[in-house]
Amino acid sequence: MTLIINNDEVAKVLTMETTMAALEDAYLALAAREAVCRPRIDIRIPTADPARNYQWGTMEGGSTAGYFAIRMKSDVIYETQYNGSITQEKYCMRPGLYCGLILLTSTETGEPLAFINDGHLQHMRVGADGGIGVKYLAKANAEVVGLLGSGGMARTHMRAFTLVRDIKKLQVFSPTRENRERFAREMAASYNIEVQVCDRPEDVYKGADIVAGLTDSAVPVIDGTLLERGTHIVNVGGSGKPDEESLRRVDVYLRFGDAPAPVGKPELGIDDEYLGFEARPDQQKFGDGRRGRRRHGNVLPDKRVTLADLVNGKAKGRTSDAQITYSERGNLQGAQFFAVAGKIYEAARRLGLGREIPTEWFLQDIRD
């Protein structure tokens, strides 16, 4: 039987500890060529509304450990201004509804094992990346977090940060006062830490050992002129990378790795996070294709180290508490979903969670 696993069931079985461990294993398996993935591919098509476009996105990967997964997203994308910020919005059918699915299969039999809603897993896997970066590059005594953002990504990142460092204080800003104050109360209660609610974004940088931009902004939110020495940077949203001043000041750049080139076609290997294909390519698009921008790839090749090289002792990360460091996953999203979805599937089977549907519904006796 094939399982249908929803977000509530994912939340019951998936911990941040499990997510971080699964992702580290997957990234190291990729470096050892025991796993494989490809960059994300987006298809963008104009809708009847010129201010919105359809975007279909997929990312996929698998390993010799037994699982393969493809994540699929079906969105209508647009941008809006909110409290002076340009934000990226999306929906499926109507605002507030989203369509994101993971198909998990067995690499031993080809069997479709599960369809999994991607919402909770998405927040967990991105937060886990932030935690892995802090684990390997932040100062050992890092204890103050400065957050730009107070949504779901901020929650999972705080969980990950507290697993790998002894966090004692949080400084948070987001555009809506009620949201940042509610988030502050929640974090203080969850982690027994001091929380400062900031009325200005620049206040989150003061004394912060870790600065994280975790927003749906369509433009960069981290201000490199405000970074203090010794800061570790995490960035989600905001055009996919920190601003140019932040990058100029970075001393060590941890990129977890790169998706491999196709076998026999090394010239087709890219370090971009996604490839986009568009109908009416001259028409302005939103989402990750906003104004034709190129996803950033290796932003600091001369300062780059990989996770595998750090773990295997082939490279050094932070060598001074004064250094500014920055970590990101790279174009390895496809490796995340087989790794984490496999853990979810195993736990759901063990606990009797999920809805069973006949596997034969997906099989046929006509060779395709």
Buried (B, 14 or more C-beta within 10 A) or exposed (E): EBBBBBBEBBBBBBBBEBBBBBBBBBBBBBBEEEBBBBBBBBBBBBEEEEEBBBBBBBBBBBBEBBBBBBBBBBBBBBBEEEEEBEBBBBBBEEEEEBBBBBBBBBBEEEEBBBBBBBBBBBBBBBBBBBBBBBBBBBBEEBBBBBBBBBBBBBBBBBBBBBBBBEBBBBBBBBBEEEBBBEBBEBBEEEBEBEBBBBEEBEBBBEEBBBBBBBBBBBBBBBBBEBBBEBBBBBBBBBBBBBBEBBBEBBBBBBBBBBBBEEEEEEEEEBBBBBBBEBEEEEEEBBBBBBEEEEBBBBBBEEBBBBBBBBBEEEBEBBEEEEBBBBBBBBBBBBBBBBBBBBBBBEBBBEEEBBEEBEEEEEEEEEEE
